[in-house]
Amino acid sequence: VAGLGFGLAGTAFAVGIAAMIAGIFTGLRLGHGPFSGASALGWDLLLVAQFAVLHSFLLTHRGRAVIARLAPAGLGAPLSTTTFALISSLQLILTFTAWSRLGDVWWEPHGWLRVTITVAYAASWIFLLKTMSDAGMAVQTGFLGWSAVARGREPQFEGFRVRGMFRVVRQPVYLAFACTLWTGPV
């Protein structure tokens, strides 16, 4: 039951990614943050910082210990990837839905340039999916943990293999995320 309950991480992951895709595509105009002007800037920096700091902390040894305590007794380790994915997804949802607009749009392409940049944006998301797949999509999305627990088994982690984009770039998932930011059309 706990495994299936934590399976909601997959839904949160999809919602978080959808919020990020739409948010970046529209130039962060979809957020419903409560601030404007300098207060909006401070709020938005806080949203970025909470993601960066907590996400990085949870990847440390101490952070993994915290994650293990968030799951029901005895399931902390098996559900660790799921718990991490769920927290990260909720952070993305918070960041992109609570973003406050900072003012006017500085630049928005039109015509063939809009099409070209939109194609580049879509390609960056395909690149991200490829790099996440290379890293192990079941781990990235949290599926590995909750599906193993739901079947009454321990998750089977593959050893990290240097494959796909990992043969070319040390951190291809981070590079792909950066590309999604750099190619946003607005």
C-alpha positions in Angstrom: 0.0 0.0 0.0 2.8 2.4 0.9 4.5 1.7 -2.4 1.4 2.5 -4.4 0.8 5.6 -2.3 4.3 6.8 -3.1 3.5 6.0 -6.7 1.9 9.4 -6.7 5.5 10.6 -7.2 5.1 9.7 -10.9 2.0 12.0 -11.2 3.8 14.8 -9.3 6.8 14.3 -11.6 4.6 14.7 -14.7 2.9 17.8 -13.3 6.2 19.3 -12.3 7.7 18.8 -15.7 4.6 20.1 -17.4 4.7 23.2 -15.2 8.3 23.7 -16.1 7.7 23.3 -19.9 4.8 25.7 -19.9 6.5 28.2 -17.6 9.7 28.5 -19.5 7.9 28.4 -22.9 5.7 31.4 -21.9 8.6 33.4 -20.3 7.5 32.6 -16.8 4.2 34.4 -17.3 2.0 31.6 -15.9 3.0 31.8 -12.3 0.5 33.1 -9.7 3.1 34.6 -7.3 1.7 37.3 -5.0 4.4 40.0 -5.5 5.4 42.7 -8.0 8.5 44.9 -8.5 11.5 44.3 -6.2 9.4 42.1 -4.0 8.8 39.8 -6.9 12.5 39.6 -7.7 13.2 38.6 -4.1 10.4 36.0 -4.0 11.5 34.5 -7.3 15.1 34.3 -6.1 13.9 32.6 -3.0 12.0 30.0 -5.2 15.1 29.4 -7.2 17.3 29.1 -4.1 14.9 26.7 -2.3 15.1 24.3 -5.3 18.9 24.5 -5.7 19.7 24.3 -2.0 17.2 21.5 -1.0 17.8 19.5 -4.2 21.6 19.6 -3.6 21.3 18.9 0.1 19.1 15.8 -0.5 21.8 14.4 -2.7 24.4 14.4 0.1 24.9 11.7 2.7 23.1 13.6 5.4 20.3 14.5 2.9 19.8 10.8 2.0 19.5 10.1 5.8 16.7 12.7 6.0 14.9 11.1 3.0 15.1 7.7 4.6 13.2 9.0 7.6 10.4 10.5 5.5 9.0 7.1 4.4 7.1 4.7 6.5 9.1 2.6 8.9 11.4 0.1 7.2 10.8 1.6 3.7 13.1 4.6 3.8 15.9 3.0 1.7 13.6 1.2 -0.8 11.6 4.4 -1.3 14.5 6.8 -1.3 14.5 7.4 -5.1 10.7 7.9 -5.0 10.9 10.3 -2.0 13.6 12.3 -3.7 11.6 12.4 -7.0 8.5 13.4 -5.1 10.2 16.3 -3.2 11.9 17.5 -6.4 8.7 17.4 -8.3 6.8 19.4 -5.6 9.7 21.9 -5.7 9.3 22.3 -9.4 5.5 22.7 -9.1 6.0 25.3 -6.4 8.6 27.2 -8.4 6.7 27.5 -11.6 3.2 28.0 -10.2 4.2 30.5 -7.4 6.5 32.5 -9.7 5.8 36.3 -9.6 6.0 38.2 -12.9 8.9 40.6 -12.9 7.4 43.0 -15.4 7.2 43.4 -19.2 8.4 40.8 -21.7 11.8 41.9 -22.9 11.7 40.0 -26.2 9.4 37.5 -28.0 10.2 36.2 -31.4 7.6 36.0 -34.2 7.3 34.3 -37.6 10.0 31.9 -38.7 12.2 32.9 -35.8 9.5 31.8 -33.3 9.2 28.5 -35.2 13.0 28.0 -35.2 13.3 28.7 -31.5 10.3 26.6 -30.6 11.8 23.7 -32.5 15.1 24.2 -30.5 13.1 24.3 -27.3 11.3 21.0 -28.2 14.6 19.5 -29.1 16.1 20.5 -25.8 13.3 18.6 -24.0 13.9 15.6 -26.2 17.6 15.9 -25.3 16.6 16.0 -21.6 14.5 12.8 -22.0 17.4 11.1 -23.7 19.8 12.0 -20.9 17.4 11.0 -18.2 16.9 7.7 -20.0 20.7 7.2 -20.1 20.9 7.9 -16.4 18.0 5.4 -15.7 14.5 6.7 -16.1 13.1 4.5 -13.3 15.5 6.1 -10.8 15.0 9.7 -12.2 11.2 9.5 -12.0 11.0 7.6 -8.7 9.4 4.5 -10.3 12.1 2.2 -9.2 11.4 2.6 -5.5 7.6 2.5 -5.3 7.2 -0.2 -7.9 9.6 -2.5 -6.0 7.9 -1.9 -2.7 4.4 -2.4 -4.3 5.7 -5.9 -5.5 7.1 -6.6 -2.0 10.7 -6.6 -3.3 13.9 -4.6 -2.8 14.7 -2.1 -5.6 17.4 -3.4 -7.9 19.7 -0.6 -8.7 21.8 -1.0 -11.9 25.4 0.0 -11.4 26.1 3.3 -13.1 27.2 2.6 -16.6 28.8 5.2 -18.8 26.5 5.1 -21.8 24.7 7.4 -24.2 25.4 11.1 -23.5 27.4 10.2 -20.4 30.2 9.1 -22.7 30.5 12.7 -24.1 29.5 15.0 -21.2 30.0 14.5 -17.4 26.6 15.9 -16.4 24.3 15.6 -19.5 21.1 15.9 -17.5 22.3 19.3 -16.2 23.3 20.3 -19.6 19.9 19.3 -21.0 18.1 21.3 -18.3 20.3 24.3 -19.1 19.4 23.9 -22.8 15.7 24.1 -21.9 16.3 27.4 -20.1 18.5 28.8 -22.9 16.0 27.9 -25.7 12.8 29.2 -24.1 11.3 31.4 -26.8 10.1 34.3 -24.5 
